[in-house]
């Protein structure tokens, strides 16, 4: 019996994962990754770097990608709640330019797998959120790229977080989706 439920989204390869949670009056236990079960579900990747961030309500991180050292990401929230988004940036994909989003929280314990060739971002919906992610390649600051979170072509429908979005200065400088060719994602 598997310890995870894998649900494909409307974009092939982008997967919502729900772990089996064992709880009692002492708390709970769950596995967050098991290589063989993930491989059976089509996520047969080697994760080489783990990251964690802490953000406050209204922080919007993204939409990010790396042009080289392209990363697949397995993400989850250990505290609070975020709305997590993947945007297909693979030029030859039938879903190029489409996005899918899911709410991840410490309560629902869902995880989200975003393959290589996608931009990724999240909006914090709770007072504080701690966000963890496993990556299939290392961070490379010379390969950073992105799409504006409010890009009109992609048109992500971010939920109301109860305040203005807080973005980094760097995230305000990304070229529009329509202005980019994404040739570095052709192999995905």
C-alpha positions in Angstrom: 0.0 0.0 0.0 1.4 3.4 -1.0 2.0 6.1 1.5 1.2 8.9 -1.0 -1.6 9.9 -3.3 -0.4 11.4 -6.6 -2.8 13.6 -8.5 -1.9 14.9 -12.0 -2.9 18.4 -12.6 -4.3 19.8 -15.9 -0.6 20.3 -16.9 1.1 16.9 -17.5 4.0 16.4 -15.1 2.8 18.9 -12.5 1.6 16.8 -9.6 -0.1 17.3 -6.3 1.0 14.8 -3.7 -0.8 14.0 -0.5 1.1 11.9 2.1 -0.6 9.4 4.4 -0.6 11.0 7.9 -0.6 8.8 11.0 -2.0 10.8 13.9 -3.1 10.3 17.5 -3.3 12.3 20.7 0.5 12.7 20.7 0.7 14.3 17.3 1.3 12.9 13.9 3.9 11.2 11.7 4.2 11.1 7.9 6.8 10.4 5.2 7.5 13.3 3.0 9.5 11.5 0.3 10.1 7.9 -0.7 12.2 7.4 -3.8 10.6 4.2 -5.1 7.0 5.4 -4.7 7.7 8.7 -6.3 9.5 6.9 -9.2 6.4 4.6 -9.7 4.3 7.8 -10.0 6.6 9.2 -12.7 8.8 11.5 -10.5 12.0 9.6 -11.0 14.4 12.4 -10.2 17.5 12.8 -8.0 17.1 15.7 -5.6 20.5 17.4 -4.9 19.6 20.4 -2.8 17.1 21.2 -0.1 16.0 24.8 0.7 13.7 26.5 3.3 12.3 30.0 3.4 10.3 32.0 5.9 8.0 34.7 4.8 5.2 36.9 6.1 1.7 37.6 4.8 1.6 39.1 1.3 5.1 38.1 0.3 5.1 36.9 -3.3 8.2 35.0 -4.4 8.4 34.4 -8.1 7.8 33.6 -10.7 11.3 32.2 -10.9 13.3 29.7 -13.0 17.0 29.0 -13.9 18.1 29.1 -17.5 21.0 26.6 -16.8 20.9 24.1 -13.9 17.2 24.0 -14.5 15.5 22.8 -11.4 12.5 20.5 -10.8 11.1 21.2 -7.3 9.2 19.2 -4.7 7.6 21.8 -2.4 5.6 21.8 0.8 4.7 24.1 3.7 5.6 23.2 7.3 4.0 26.3 8.9 1.2 28.6 7.6 -0.3 28.6 4.2 0.7 29.6 0.6 -0.8 29.6 -2.8 1.8 27.9 -5.0 2.0 28.3 -8.8 3.7 26.6 -11.7 3.9 28.2 -15.2 4.8 26.0 -18.2 7.7 27.7 -20.0 8.5 24.8 -22.4 8.2 26.3 -25.9 7.1 23.0 -27.6 4.6 22.0 -24.9 0.9 21.9 -25.6 0.4 23.8 -22.3 3.1 26.5 -23.0 2.1 29.6 -21.1 -0.5 27.9 -19.0 -0.4 27.9 -15.2 -1.7 25.8 -12.4 -1.9 26.6 -8.7 -2.6 24.8 -5.4 -2.9 25.9 -1.8 -0.3 24.2 0.4 -0.5 24.4 4.2 0.6 22.9 7.4 -3.0 21.6 7.8 -3.5 19.9 4.4 0.2 18.7 4.2 0.0 18.6 0.4 3.1 18.7 -1.7 3.5 20.0 -5.2 6.0 18.7 -7.8 7.0 21.2 -10.5 9.2 19.7 -13.2 12.1 21.3 -15.1 11.0 23.9 -17.7 8.6 25.7 -15.4 8.5 29.0 -13.6 7.6 28.8 -10.0 6.3 31.2 -7.4 4.1 31.4 -4.3 2.1 33.9 -2.3 1.9 33.8 1.5 -1.7 33.7 2.7 -1.0 33.3 6.5 0.7 35.6 9.0 3.9 33.6 8.6 4.8 30.6 6.3 7.7 28.3 6.3 8.3 26.8 2.8 10.5 23.8 2.1 11.7 22.5 -1.3 13.8 19.8 -2.7 15.5 20.6 -6.0 16.9 18.4 -8.8 19.8 20.8 -9.5 21.8 23.3 -7.5 21.1 27.0 -7.2 23.0 29.1 -9.8 22.8 32.8 -9.3 24.2 33.4 -12.9 21.2 31.5 -14.4 18.4 33.3 -12.7 15.3 34.2 -14.7 11.7 34.9 -14.2 8.3 36.2 -15.3 6.5 39.1 -13.6 3.9 37.8 -11.1 1.3 39.9 -12.7 2.2 39.2 -16.3 -0.9 39.8 -18.5 -0.2 36.9 -20.9 0.1 34.3 -18.2 -2.6 35.9 -16.1 -2.2 34.0 -12.8 -5.2 34.5 -10.6 -3.6 35.0 -7.2 -6.0 34.8 -4.3 -6.6 37.7 -1.9 -4.1 37.7 0.9 -5.6 40.6 2.8 -2.8 43.0 1.9 -0.7 44.4 -0.9 1.8 42.0 -2.4 5.4 42.3 -1.2 7.9 41.5 -3.9 11.7 41.8 -4.3 13.2 44.6 -6.3 14.7 41.9 -8.6 11.3 40.3 -9.2 10.0 43.7 -10.6 12.7 43.6 -13.4 11.7 40.4 -15.2 10.8 40.6 -18.8 7.3 39.8 -19.8 6.4 36.3 -20.8 5.6 37.4 -24.4 9.1 39.0 -24.7 11.0 35.8 -23.8 11.8 32.9 -26.1 12.6 30.2 -23.4 15.0 28.5 -25.8 16.9 27.2 -22.8 13.8 25.0 -22.0 13.5 23.4 -25.4 14.9 20.1 -24.2 12.2 19.7 -21.6 
